[in-house]
Amino acid sequence: MGTWAVQDAKARFSALLEASLKEGPQIVTKRGIEAAVLVPVVEWRRLQQSARPTLKELLAAAAPRGEIPVPKRGALARRKPTRVG
């Protein structure tokens, strides 16, 4: 995995892209701090697919994957009905 300063990445984007396709993910740093990664689209899609469970997996899971916030009923202000006519 290569590392590129943002100035070098901007100046030599074609080389950065080629390195990503041939060598794998390339890290771009900004002021010495890792800021972004350029990955081939095939790897990006694989990562996206593995991070997203199917509906079947969600329903078959033993434990919930997250909490859904449910507001308390009656806590919201309500408008008074207006008479029509």
PDB file of N, CA, C and O in Angstrom, chain B, residues numbered from 101:
ATOM      1  N   MET B 101       0.855  -1.167   0.000  1.00  0.00           N
ATOM      2  CA  MET B 101       0.000   0.000   0.000  1.00  0.00           C
ATOM      3  C   MET B 101       0.904   1.233   0.000  1.00  0.00           C
ATOM      4  O   MET B 101       1.744   1.401   0.884  1.00  0.00           O
ATOM      5  N   GLY B 102       0.719   2.083  -0.995  1.00  0.00           N
ATOM      6  CA  GLY B 102       1.537   3.280  -1.112  1.00  0.00           C
ATOM      7  C   GLY B 102       0.928   4.456  -0.375  1.00  0.00           C
ATOM      8  O   GLY B 102      -0.267   4.466  -0.078  1.00  0.00           O
ATOM      9  N   THR B 103       1.749   5.437  -0.086  1.00  0.00           N
ATOM     10  CA  THR B 103       1.308   6.657   0.570  1.00  0.00           C
ATOM     11  C   THR B 103       1.720   7.845  -0.282  1.00  0.00           C
ATOM     12  O   THR B 103       2.861   7.924  -0.736  1.00  0.00           O
ATOM     13  N   TRP B 104       0.800   8.761  -0.497  1.00  0.00           N
ATOM     14  CA  TRP B 104       1.027   9.920  -1.342  1.00  0.00           C
ATOM     15  C   TRP B 104       0.640  11.183  -0.583  1.00  0.00           C
ATOM     16  O   TRP B 104      -0.422  11.230   0.038  1.00  0.00           O
ATOM     17  N   ALA B 105       1.487  12.203  -0.626  1.00  0.00           N
ATOM     18  CA  ALA B 105       1.103  13.513  -0.108  1.00  0.00           C
ATOM     19  C   ALA B 105       0.069  14.097  -1.070  1.00  0.00           C
ATOM     20  O   ALA B 105       0.106  13.815  -2.268  1.00  0.00           O
ATOM     21  N   VAL B 106      -0.841  14.901  -0.556  1.00  0.00           N
ATOM     22  CA  VAL B 106      -1.917  15.420  -1.388  1.00  0.00           C
ATOM     23  C   VAL B 106      -1.369  16.215  -2.582  1.00  0.00           C
ATOM     24  O   VAL B 106      -1.947  16.170  -3.669  1.00  0.00           O
ATOM     25  N   GLN B 107      -0.267  16.937  -2.389  1.00  0.00           N
ATOM     26  CA  GLN B 107       0.314  17.698  -3.499  1.00  0.00           C
ATOM     27  C   GLN B 107       0.783  16.750  -4.608  1.00  0.00           C
ATOM     28  O   GLN B 107       0.557  17.011  -5.789  1.00  0.00           O
ATOM     29  N   ASP B 108       1.437  15.648  -4.220  1.00  0.00           N
ATOM     30  CA  ASP B 108       1.902  14.666  -5.204  1.00  0.00           C
ATOM     31  C   ASP B 108       0.720  13.965  -5.882  1.00  0.00           C
ATOM     32  O   ASP B 108       0.746  13.708  -7.085  1.00  0.00           O
ATOM     33  N   ALA B 109      -0.308  13.662  -5.098  1.00  0.00           N
ATOM     34  CA  ALA B 109      -1.486  12.991  -5.643  1.00  0.00           C
ATOM     35  C   ALA B 109      -2.165  13.871  -6.692  1.00  0.00           C
ATOM     36  O   ALA B 109      -2.615  13.379  -7.727  1.00  0.00           O
ATOM     37  N   LYS B 110      -2.237  15.177  -6.415  1.00  0.00           N
ATOM     38  CA  LYS B 110      -2.847  16.100  -7.374  1.00  0.00           C
ATOM     39  C   LYS B 110      -1.991  16.228  -8.631  1.00  0.00           C
ATOM     40  O   LYS B 110      -2.509  16.206  -9.748  1.00  0.00           O
ATOM     41  N   ALA B 111      -0.694  16.359  -8.444  1.00  0.00           N
ATOM     42  CA  ALA B 111       0.199  16.574  -9.578  1.00  0.00           C
ATOM     43  C   ALA B 111       0.358  15.328 -10.439  1.00  0.00           C
ATOM     44  O   ALA B 111       0.569  15.426 -11.648  1.00  0.00           O
ATOM     45  N   ARG B 112       0.256  14.142  -9.810  1.00  0.00           N
ATOM     46  CA  ARG B 112       0.506  12.896 -10.532  1.00  0.00           C
ATOM     47  C   ARG B 112      -0.672  11.939 -10.387  1.00  0.00           C
ATOM     48  O   ARG B 112      -0.489  10.763 -10.073  1.00  0.00           O
ATOM     49  N   PHE B 113      -1.879  12.447 -10.617  1.00  0.00           N
ATOM     50  CA  PHE B 113      -3.070  11.626 -10.408  1.00  0.00           C
ATOM     51  C   PHE B 113      -3.076  10.366 -11.262  1.00  0.00           C
ATOM     52  O   PHE B 113      -3.496   9.308 -10.793  1.00  0.00           O
ATOM     53  N   SER B 114      -2.618  10.461 -12.503  1.00  0.00           N
ATOM     54  CA  SER B 114      -2.585   9.280 -13.371  1.00  0.00           C
ATOM     55  C   SER B 114      -1.702   8.189 -12.777  1.00  0.00           C
ATOM     56  O   SER B 114      -2.046   7.008 -12.831  1.00  0.00           O
ATOM     57  N   ALA B 115      -0.572   8.582 -12.213  1.00  0.00           N
ATOM     58  CA  ALA B 115       0.324   7.615 -11.581  1.00  0.00           C
ATOM     59  C   ALA B 115      -0.317   7.032 -10.320  1.00  0.00           C
ATOM     60  O   ALA B 115      -0.168   5.842 -10.038  1.00  0.00           O
ATOM     61  N   LEU B 116      -1.027   7.867  -9.565  1.00  0.00           N
ATOM     62  CA  LEU B 116      -1.738   7.393  -8.371  1.00  0.00           C
ATOM     63  C   LEU B 116      -2.795   6.366  -8.764  1.00  0.00           C
ATOM     64  O   LEU B 116      -2.923   5.326  -8.119  1.00  0.00           O
ATOM     65  N   LEU B 117      -3.549   6.655  -9.818  1.00  0.00           N
ATOM     66  CA  LEU B 117      -4.576   5.735 -10.295  1.00  0.00           C
ATOM     67  C   LEU B 117      -3.963   4.413 -10.757  1.00  0.00           C
ATOM     68  O   LEU B 117      -4.471   3.344 -10.416  1.00  0.00           O
ATOM     69  N   GLU B 118      -2.887   4.475 -11.520  1.00  0.00           N
ATOM     70  CA  GLU B 118      -2.212   3.253 -11.985  1.00  0.00           C
ATOM     71  C   GLU B 118      -1.693   2.433 -10.803  1.00  0.00           C
ATOM     72  O   GLU B 118      -1.816   1.208 -10.798  1.00  0.00           O
ATOM     73  N   ALA B 119      -1.117   3.100  -9.809  1.00  0.00           N
ATOM     74  CA  ALA B 119      -0.614   2.396  -8.630  1.00  0.00           C
ATOM     75  C   ALA B 119      -1.760   1.708  -7.888  1.00  0.00           C
ATOM     76  O   ALA B 119      -1.604   0.592  -7.391  1.00  0.00           O
ATOM     77  N   SER B 120      -2.901   2.373  -7.818  1.00  0.00           N
ATOM     78  CA  SER B 120      -4.067   1.781  -7.160  1.00  0.00           C
ATOM     79  C   SER B 120      -4.523   0.525  -7.892  1.00  0.00           C
ATOM     80  O   SER B 120      -4.861  -0.477  -7.261  1.00  0.00           O
ATOM     81  N   LEU B 121      -4.532   0.576  -9.225  1.00  0.00           N
ATOM     82  CA  LEU B 121      -4.988  -0.568 -10.010  1.00  0.00           C
ATOM     83  C   LEU B 121      -3.999  -1.729  -9.972  1.00  0.00           C
ATOM     84  O   LEU B 121      -4.410  -2.890  -9.979  1.00  0.00           O
ATOM     85  N   LYS B 122      -2.701  -1.430  -9.932  1.00  0.00           N
ATOM     86  CA  LYS B 122      -1.682  -2.483  -9.977  1.00  0.00           C
ATOM     87  C   LYS B 122      -1.265  -2.982  -8.596  1.00  0.00           C
ATOM     88  O   LYS B 122      -1.047  -4.179  -8.411  1.00  0.00           O
ATOM     89  N   GLU B 123      -1.151  -2.067  -7.621  1.00  0.00           N
ATOM     90  CA  GLU B 123      -0.605  -2.421  -6.306  1.00  0.00           C
ATOM     91  C   GLU B 123      -1.660  -2.512  -5.209  1.00  0.00           C
ATOM     92  O   GLU B 123      -1.390  -3.052  -4.136  1.00  0.00           O
ATOM     93  N   GLY B 124      -2.850  -1.995  -5.462  1.00  0.00           N
ATOM     94  CA  GLY B 124      -3.885  -2.009  -4.441  1.00  0.00           C
ATOM     95  C   GLY B 124      -4.109  -0.620  -3.872  1.00  0.00           C
ATOM     96  O   GLY B 124      -3.641   0.366  -4.441  1.00  0.00           O
ATOM     97  N   PRO B 125      -4.822  -0.529  -2.751  1.00  0.00           N
ATOM     98  CA  PRO B 125      -5.195   0.764  -2.171  1.00  0.00           C
ATOM     99  C   PRO B 125      -3.992   1.694  -1.956  1.00  0.00           C
ATOM    100  O   PRO B 125      -2.908   1.262  -1.563  1.00  0.00           O
ATOM    101  N   GLN B 126      -4.223   2.979  -2.225  1.00  0.00           N
ATOM    102  CA  GLN B 126      -3.198   4.004  -2.050  1.00  0.00           C
ATOM    103  C   GLN B 126      -3.730   5.054  -1.072  1.00  0.00           C
ATOM    104  O   GLN B 126      -4.840   5.559  -1.239  1.00  0.00           O
ATOM    105  N   ILE B 127      -2.936   5.377  -0.057  1.00  0.00           N
ATOM    106  CA  ILE B 127      -3.331   6.345   0.965  1.00  0.00           C
ATOM    107  C   ILE B 127      -2.861   7.733   0.543  1.00  0.00           C
ATOM    108  O   ILE B 127      -1.734   7.904   0.080  1.00  0.00           O
ATOM    109  N   VAL B 128      -3.739   8.721   0.707  1.00  0.00           N
ATOM    110  CA  VAL B 128      -3.389  10.111   0.451  1.00  0.00           C
ATOM    111  C   VAL B 128      -3.346  10.826   1.800  1.00  0.00           C
ATOM    112  O   VAL B 128      -4.285  10.745   2.592  1.00  0.00           O
ATOM    113  N   THR B 129      -2.229  11.533   2.049  1.00  0.00           N
ATOM    114  CA  THR B 129      -2.073  12.240   3.328  1.00  0.00           C
ATOM    115  C   THR B 129      -2.175  13.744   3.118  1.00  0.00           C
ATOM    116  O   THR B 129      -1.815  14.272   2.066  1.00  0.00           O
ATOM    117  N   LYS B 130      -2.670  14.408   4.139  1.00  0.00           N
ATOM    118  CA  LYS B 130      -2.763  15.864   4.129  1.00  0.00           C
ATOM    119  C   LYS B 130      -2.028  16.359   5.362  1.00  0.00           C
ATOM    120  O   LYS B 130      -2.447  16.102   6.491  1.00  0.00           O
ATOM    121  N   ARG B 131      -0.928  17.069   5.141  1.00  0.00           N
ATOM    122  CA  ARG B 131      -0.064  17.548   6.221  1.00  0.00           C
ATOM    123  C   ARG B 131       0.416  16.401   7.099  1.00  0.00           C
ATOM    124  O   ARG B 131       0.515  16.530   8.319  1.00  0.00           O
ATOM    125  N   GLY B 132       0.713  15.273   6.452  1.00  0.00           N
ATOM    126  CA  GLY B 132       1.245  14.118   7.159  1.00  0.00           C
ATOM    127  C   GLY B 132       0.218  13.234   7.849  1.00  0.00           C
ATOM    128  O   GLY B 132       0.581  12.236   8.471  1.00  0.00           O
ATOM    129  N   ILE B 133      -1.056  13.585   7.748  1.00  0.00           N
ATOM    130  CA  ILE B 133      -2.125  12.809   8.392  1.00  0.00           C
ATOM    131  C   ILE B 133      -2.923  12.102   7.306  1.00  0.00           C
ATOM    132  O   ILE B 133      -3.314  12.723   6.318  1.00  0.00           O
ATOM    133  N   GLU B 134      -3.171  10.796   7.485  1.00  0.00           N
ATOM    134  CA  GLU B 134      -3.935  10.026   6.506  1.00  0.00           C
ATOM    135  C   GLU B 134      -5.317  10.646   6.335  1.00  0.00           C
ATOM    136  O   GLU B 134      -6.043  10.837   7.311  1.00  0.00           O
ATOM    137  N   ALA B 135      -5.677  10.958   5.092  1.00  0.00           N
ATOM    138  CA  ALA B 135      -6.937  11.649   4.826  1.00  0.00           C
ATOM    139  C   ALA B 135      -7.899  10.845   3.951  1.00  0.00           C
ATOM    140  O   ALA B 135      -9.113  10.917   4.140  1.00  0.00           O
ATOM    141  N   ALA B 136      -7.364  10.079   2.996  1.00  0.00           N
ATOM    142  CA  ALA B 136      -8.237   9.363   2.065  1.00  0.00           C
ATOM    143  C   ALA B 136      -7.506   8.150   1.508  1.00  0.00           C
ATOM    144  O   ALA B 136      -6.289   8.016   1.639  1.00  0.00           O
ATOM    145  N   VAL B 137      -8.284   7.269   0.882  1.00  0.00           N
ATOM    146  CA  VAL B 137      -7.720   6.072   0.256  1.00  0.00           C
ATOM    147  C   VAL B 137      -8.327   5.932  -1.132  1.00  0.00           C
ATOM    148  O   VAL B 137      -9.541   6.056  -1.300  1.00  0.00           O
ATOM    149  N   LEU B 138      -7.492   5.676  -2.113  1.00  0.00           N
ATOM    150  CA  LEU B 138      -7.962   5.392  -3.465  1.00  0.00           C
ATOM    151  C   LEU B 138      -7.879   3.886  -3.663  1.00  0.00           C
ATOM    152  O   LEU B 138      -6.803   3.293  -3.579  1.00  0.00           O
ATOM    153  N   VAL B 139      -9.039   3.272  -3.929  1.00  0.00           N
ATOM    154  CA  VAL B 139      -9.086   1.820  -4.126  1.00  0.00           C
ATOM    155  C   VAL B 139      -9.713   1.518  -5.481  1.00  0.00           C
ATOM    156  O   VAL B 139     -10.516   2.307  -5.978  1.00  0.00           O
ATOM    157  N   PRO B 140      -9.355   0.384  -6.085  1.00  0.00           N
ATOM    158  CA  PRO B 140     -10.012  -0.017  -7.337  1.00  0.00           C
ATOM    159  C   PRO B 140     -11.505  -0.242  -7.097  1.00  0.00           C
ATOM    160  O   PRO B 140     -11.904  -0.654  -6.008  1.00  0.00           O
ATOM    161  N   VAL B 141     -12.317   0.022  -8.097  1.00  0.00           N
ATOM    162  CA  VAL B 141     -13.766  -0.068  -7.953  1.00  0.00           C
ATOM    163  C   VAL B 141     -14.211  -1.487  -7.593  1.00  0.00           C
ATOM    164  O   VAL B 141     -15.202  -1.647  -6.881  1.00  0.00           O
ATOM    165  N   VAL B 142     -13.519  -2.503  -8.057  1.00  0.00           N
ATOM    166  CA  VAL B 142     -13.888  -3.888  -7.720  1.00  0.00           C
ATOM    167  C   VAL B 142     -13.773  -4.110  -6.208  1.00  0.00           C
ATOM    168  O   VAL B 142     -14.650  -4.712  -5.589  1.00  0.00           O
ATOM    169  N   GLU B 143     -12.700  -3.623  -5.642  1.00  0.00           N
ATOM    170  CA  GLU B 143     -12.525  -3.776  -4.189  1.00  0.00           C
ATOM    171  C   GLU B 143     -13.539  -2.938  -3.426  1.00  0.00           C
ATOM    172  O   GLU B 143     -14.055  -3.378  -2.399  1.00  0.00           O
ATOM    173  N   TRP B 144     -13.832  -1.733  -3.915  1.00  0.00           N
ATOM    174  CA  TRP B 144     -14.829  -0.872  -3.265  1.00  0.00           C
ATOM    175  C   TRP B 144     -16.193  -1.561  -3.228  1.00  0.00           C
ATOM    176  O   TRP B 144     -16.864  -1.556  -2.196  1.00  0.00           O
ATOM    177  N   ARG B 145     -16.600  -2.149  -4.343  1.00  0.00           N
ATOM    178  CA  ARG B 145     -17.895  -2.844  -4.376  1.00  0.00           C
ATOM    179  C   ARG B 145     -17.908  -4.048  -3.447  1.00  0.00           C
ATOM    180  O   ARG B 145     -18.918  -4.323  -2.800  1.00  0.00           O
ATOM    181  N   ARG B 146     -16.794  -4.765  -3.377  1.00  0.00           N
ATOM    182  CA  ARG B 146     -16.709  -5.907  -2.465  1.00  0.00           C
ATOM    183  C   ARG B 146     -16.851  -5.446  -1.016  1.00  0.00           C
ATOM    184  O   ARG B 146     -17.550  -6.082  -0.226  1.00  0.00           O
ATOM    185  N   LEU B 147     -16.197  -4.356  -0.670  1.00  0.00           N
ATOM    186  CA  LEU B 147     -16.295  -3.819   0.689  1.00  0.00           C
ATOM    187  C   LEU B 147     -17.708  -3.351   1.000  1.00  0.00           C
ATOM    188  O   LEU B 147     -18.212  -3.576   2.101  1.00  0.00           O
ATOM    189  N   GLN B 148     -18.349  -2.700   0.037  1.00  0.00           N
ATOM    190  CA  GLN B 148     -19.713  -2.236   0.231  1.00  0.00           C
ATOM    191  C   GLN B 148     -20.663  -3.407   0.448  1.00  0.00           C
ATOM    192  O   GLN B 148     -21.535  -3.358   1.316  1.00  0.00           O
ATOM    193  N   GLN B 149     -20.490  -4.457  -0.343  1.00  0.00           N
ATOM    194  CA  GLN B 149     -21.366  -5.624  -0.244  1.00  0.00           C
ATOM    195  C   GLN B 149     -21.194  -6.339   1.089  1.00  0.00           C
ATOM    196  O   GLN B 149     -22.175  -6.777   1.689  1.00  0.00           O
ATOM    197  N   SER B 150     -19.954  -6.460   1.556  1.00  0.00           N
ATOM    198  CA  SER B 150     -19.710  -7.171   2.815  1.00  0.00           C
ATOM    199  C   SER B 150     -20.174  -6.373   4.015  1.00  0.00           C
ATOM    200  O   SER B 150     -20.457  -6.953   5.063  1.00  0.00           O
ATOM    201  N   ALA B 151     -20.259  -5.055   3.890  1.00  0.00           N
ATOM    202  CA  ALA B 151     -20.682  -4.215   5.012  1.00  0.00           C
ATOM    203  C   ALA B 151     -22.199  -4.126   5.126  1.00  0.00           C
ATOM    204  O   ALA B 151     -22.713  -3.709   6.164  1.00  0.00           O
ATOM    205  N   ARG B 152     -22.923  -4.510   4.080  1.00  0.00           N
ATOM    206  CA  ARG B 152     -24.368  -4.379   4.059  1.00  0.00           C
ATOM    207  C   ARG B 152     -25.022  -5.751   4.155  1.00  0.00           C
ATOM    208  O   ARG B 152     -24.965  -6.518   3.194  1.00  0.00           O
ATOM    209  N   PRO B 153     -25.648  -6.086   5.296  1.00  0.00           N
ATOM    210  CA  PRO B 153     -26.289  -7.396   5.413  1.00  0.00           C
ATOM    211  C   PRO B 153     -27.572  -7.457   4.581  1.00  0.00           C
ATOM    212  O   PRO B 153     -28.204  -6.436   4.308  1.00  0.00           O
ATOM    213  N   THR B 154     -27.933  -8.656   4.194  1.00  0.00           N
ATOM    214  CA  THR B 154     -29.176  -8.854   3.453  1.00  0.00           C
ATOM    215  C   THR B 154     -30.351  -8.833   4.430  1.00  0.00           C
ATOM    216  O   THR B 154     -30.160  -8.957   5.640  1.00  0.00           O
ATOM    217  N   LEU B 155     -31.549  -8.678   3.910  1.00  0.00           N
ATOM    218  CA  LEU B 155     -32.739  -8.694   4.753  1.00  0.00           C
ATOM    219  C   LEU B 155     -32.848 -10.029   5.473  1.00  0.00           C
ATOM    220  O   LEU B 155     -33.226 -10.072   6.644  1.00  0.00           O
ATOM    221  N   LYS B 156     -32.525 -11.109   4.793  1.00  0.00           N
ATOM    222  CA  LYS B 156     -32.577 -12.440   5.395  1.00  0.00           C
ATOM    223  C   LYS B 156     -31.629 -12.515   6.590  1.00  0.00           C
ATOM    224  O   LYS B 156     -31.993 -13.049   7.638  1.00  0.00           O
ATOM    225  N   GLU B 157     -30.417 -11.984   6.439  1.00  0.00           N
ATOM    226  CA  GLU B 157     -29.450 -12.000   7.542  1.00  0.00           C
ATOM    227  C   GLU B 157     -29.940 -11.160   8.719  1.00  0.00           C
ATOM    228  O   GLU B 157     -29.763 -11.544   9.875  1.00  0.00           O
ATOM    229  N   LEU B 158     -30.553 -10.018   8.426  1.00  0.00           N
ATOM    230  CA  LEU B 158     -31.082  -9.168   9.497  1.00  0.00           C
ATOM    231  C   LEU B 158     -32.199  -9.862  10.272  1.00  0.00           C
ATOM    232  O   LEU B 158     -32.238  -9.811  11.501  1.00  0.00           O
ATOM    233  N   LEU B 159     -33.106 -10.509   9.543  1.00  0.00           N
ATOM    234  CA  LEU B 159     -34.229 -11.173  10.198  1.00  0.00           C
ATOM    235  C   LEU B 159     -33.799 -12.414  10.966  1.00  0.00           C
ATOM    236  O   LEU B 159     -34.408 -12.750  11.982  1.00  0.00           O
ATOM    237  N   ALA B 160     -32.763 -13.100  10.502  1.00  0.00           N
ATOM    238  CA  ALA B 160     -32.306 -14.326  11.149  1.00  0.00           C
ATOM    239  C   ALA B 160     -31.321 -14.062  12.290  1.00  0.00           C
ATOM    240  O   ALA B 160     -30.970 -14.990  13.020  1.00  0.00           O
ATOM    241  N   ALA B 161     -30.877 -12.831  12.456  1.00  0.00           N
ATOM    242  CA  ALA B 161     -29.883 -12.519  13.482  1.00  0.00           C
ATOM    243  C   ALA B 161     -30.456 -12.738  14.879  1.00  0.00           C
ATOM    244  O   ALA B 161     -31.633 -12.476  15.130  1.00  0.00           O
ATOM    245  N   ALA B 162     -29.613 -13.218  15.775  1.00  0.00           N
ATOM    246  CA  ALA B 162     -30.033 -13.480  17.148  1.00  0.00           C
ATOM    247  C   ALA B 162     -30.232 -12.190  17.930  1.00  0.00           C
ATOM    248  O   ALA B 162     -31.108 -12.116  18.792  1.00  0.00           O
ATOM    249  N   ALA B 163     -29.437 -11.184  17.642  1.00  0.00           N
ATOM    250  CA  ALA B 163     -29.519  -9.928  18.384  1.00  0.00           C
ATOM    251  C   ALA B 163     -29.804  -8.781  17.413  1.00  0.00           C
ATOM    252  O   ALA B 163     -29.423  -8.846  16.245  1.00  0.00           O
ATOM    253  N   PRO B 164     -30.468  -7.742  17.891  1.00  0.00           N
ATOM    254  CA  PRO B 164     -30.704  -6.599  17.016  1.00  0.00           C
ATOM    255  C   PRO B 164     -29.392  -5.904  16.671  1.00  0.00           C
ATOM    256  O   PRO B 164     -28.459  -5.897  17.473  1.00  0.00           O
ATOM    257  N   ARG B 165     -29.323  -5.319  15.475  1.00  0.00           N
ATOM    258  CA  ARG B 165     -28.095  -4.653  15.035  1.00  0.00           C
ATOM    259  C   ARG B 165     -28.028  -3.206  15.494  1.00  0.00           C
ATOM    260  O   ARG B 165     -26.978  -2.574  15.379  1.00  0.00           O
ATOM    261  N   GLY B 166     -29.096  -2.683  15.997  1.00  0.00           N
ATOM    262  CA  GLY B 166     -29.087  -1.293  16.443  1.00  0.00           C
ATOM    263  C   GLY B 166     -30.403  -0.938  17.089  1.00  0.00           C
ATOM    264  O   GLY B 166     -31.393  -1.656  16.951  1.00  0.00           O
ATOM    265  N   GLU B 167     -30.406   0.153  17.780  1.00  0.00           N
ATOM    266  CA  GLU B 167     -31.616   0.618  18.438  1.00  0.00           C
ATOM    267  C   GLU B 167     -32.321   1.630  17.538  1.00  0.00           C
ATOM    268  O   GLU B 167     -31.683   2.465  16.896  1.00  0.00           O
ATOM    269  N   ILE B 168     -33.618   1.539  17.505  1.00  0.00           N
ATOM    270  CA  ILE B 168     -34.421   2.500  16.761  1.00  0.00           C
ATOM    271  C   ILE B 168     -35.033   3.443  17.782  1.00  0.00           C
ATOM    272  O   ILE B 168     -35.813   3.008  18.629  1.00  0.00           O
ATOM    273  N   PRO B 169     -34.695   4.726  17.719  1.00  0.00           N
ATOM    274  CA  PRO B 169     -35.264   5.653  18.706  1.00  0.00           C
ATOM    275  C   PRO B 169     -36.763   5.833  18.478  1.00  0.00           C
ATOM    276  O   PRO B 169     -37.204   6.137  17.370  1.00  0.00           O
ATOM    277  N   VAL B 170     -37.527   5.644  19.528  1.00  0.00           N
ATOM    278  CA  VAL B 170     -38.976   5.799  19.456  1.00  0.00           C
ATOM    279  C   VAL B 170     -39.353   6.945  20.389  1.00  0.00           C
ATOM    280  O   VAL B 170     -39.140   6.835  21.596  1.00  0.00           O
ATOM    281  N   PRO B 171     -39.908   8.046  19.867  1.00  0.00           N
ATOM    282  CA  PRO B 171     -40.267   9.164  20.735  1.00  0.00           C
ATOM    283  C   PRO B 171     -41.436   8.788  21.643  1.00  0.00           C
ATOM    284  O   PRO B 171     -42.276   7.961  21.290  1.00  0.00           O
ATOM    285  N   LYS B 172     -41.469   9.406  22.807  1.00  0.00           N
ATOM    286  CA  LYS B 172     -42.574   9.147  23.730  1.00  0.00           C
ATOM    287  C   LYS B 172     -43.836   9.761  23.159  1.00  0.00           C
ATOM    288  O   LYS B 172     -43.818  10.864  22.611  1.00  0.00           O
ATOM    289  N   ARG B 173     -44.926   9.036  23.296  1.00  0.00           N
ATOM    290  CA  ARG B 173     -46.192   9.519  22.752  1.00  0.00           C
ATOM    291  C   ARG B 173     -46.733  10.640  23.621  1.00  0.00           C
ATOM    292  O   ARG B 173     -46.584  10.614  24.842  1.00  0.00           O
ATOM    293  N   GLY B 174     -47.356  11.615  22.997  1.00  0.00           N
ATOM    294  CA  GLY B 174     -47.976  12.717  23.713  1.00  0.00           C
ATOM    295  C   GLY B 174     -47.006  13.812  24.120  1.00  0.00           C
ATOM    296  O   GLY B 174     -47.417  14.805  24.721  1.00  0.00           O
ATOM    297  N   ALA B 175     -45.740  13.653  23.809  1.00  0.00           N
ATOM    298  CA  ALA B 175     -44.755  14.644  24.215  1.00  0.00           C
ATOM    299  C   ALA B 175     -44.691  15.819  23.250  1.00  0.00           C
ATOM    300  O   ALA B 175     -44.132  16.862  23.589  1.00  0.00           O
ATOM    301  N   LEU B 176     -45.246  15.672  22.076  1.00  0.00           N
ATOM    302  CA  LEU B 176     -45.182  16.732  21.084  1.00  0.00           C
ATOM    303  C   LEU B 176     -46.346  17.700  21.253  1.00  0.00           C
ATOM    304  O   LEU B 176     -47.444  17.301  21.642  1.00  0.00           O
ATOM    305  N   ALA B 177     -46.102  18.963  20.960  1.00  0.00           N
ATOM    306  CA  ALA B 177     -47.179  19.949  21.013  1.00  0.00           C
ATOM    307  C   ALA B 177     -48.126  19.710  19.848  1.00  0.00           C
ATOM    308  O   ALA B 177     -47.704  19.400  18.734  1.00  0.00           O
ATOM    309  N   ARG B 178     -49.400  19.859  20.126  1.00  0.00           N
ATOM    310  CA  ARG B 178     -50.392  19.644  19.082  1.00  0.00           C
ATOM    311  C   ARG B 178     -51.181  20.923  18.843  1.00  0.00           C
ATOM    312  O   ARG B 178     -51.416  21.722  19.750  1.00  0.00           O
ATOM    313  N   ARG B 179     -51.577  21.082  17.593  1.00  0.00           N
ATOM    314  CA  ARG B 179     -52.408  22.231  17.250  1.00  0.00           C
ATOM    315  C   ARG B 179     -53.866  21.922  17.567  1.00  0.00           C
ATOM    316  O   ARG B 179     -54.319  20.779  17.494  1.00  0.00           O
ATOM    317  N   LYS B 180     -54.571  22.970  17.916  1.00  0.00           N
ATOM    318  CA  LYS B 180     -56.005  22.797  18.146  1.00  0.00           C
ATOM    319  C   LYS B 180     -56.686  22.708  16.789  1.00  0.00           C
ATOM    320  O   LYS B 180     -56.288  23.405  15.856  1.00  0.00           O
ATOM    321  N   PRO B 181     -57.703  21.866  16.662  1.00  0.00           N
ATOM    322  CA  PRO B 181     -58.392  21.753  15.374  1.00  0.00           C
ATOM    323  C   PRO B 181     -59.101  23.055  15.030  1.00  0.00           C
ATOM    324  O   PRO B 181     -59.641  23.730  15.907  1.00  0.00           O
ATOM    325  N   THR B 182     -59.094  23.395  13.769  1.00  0.00           N
ATOM    326  CA  THR B 182     -59.780  24.595  13.324  1.00  0.00           C
ATOM    327  C   THR B 182     -61.129  24.200  12.749  1.00  0.00           C
ATOM    328  O   THR B 182     -61.267  23.149  12.123  1.00  0.00           O
ATOM    329  N   ARG B 183     -62.102  25.035  12.963  1.00  0.00           N
ATOM    330  CA  ARG B 183     -63.446  24.757  12.421  1.00  0.00           C
ATOM    331  C   ARG B 183     -63.537  25.230  11.003  1.00  0.00           C
ATOM    332  O   ARG B 183     -63.122  26.341  10.675  1.00  0.00           O
ATOM    333  N   VAL B 184     -64.065  24.407  10.183  1.00  0.00           N
ATOM    334  CA  VAL B 184     -64.253  24.759   8.782  1.00  0.00           C
ATOM    335  C   VAL B 184     -65.750  25.034   8.578  1.00  0.00           C
ATOM    336  O   VAL B 184     -66.598  24.230   8.962  1.00  0.00           O
ATOM    337  N   GLY B 185     -66.045  26.148   7.987  1.00  0.00           N
ATOM    338  CA  GLY B 185     -67.433  26.404   7.638  1.00  0.00           C
ATOM    339  C   GLY B 185     -68.046  27.446   8.369  1.00  0.00           C
ATOM    340  O   GLY B 185     -69.221  27.745   8.151  1.00  0.00           O
TER     341      GLY B 185
END
